[in-house]
Amino acid sequence: SGIGSIPDAYVIDLSKRELYIVEIELSSHPVYDHIVKQLTKFINGIENPHTRNQIINMLYEEIKEGVPPYPKCSQQF
């Protein structure tokens, strides 16, 4: 989503019309030197209209292809 940073996954909640960015981190990663910088890149990417459109188009093309890469998760945790 951000400049030079790709999240581990996107989750789309169609019932709420919301998009979630998923990032899995190791506990050994330094909070400010790694995690905060990465989250800042994601936020900047989502707030940039050009980048946001690229993400939307990429996700649309993936959905249009048919079968999602992962099964739908219907169980709530």
Disulfide bonds with the S-S distance in Angstrom:
none
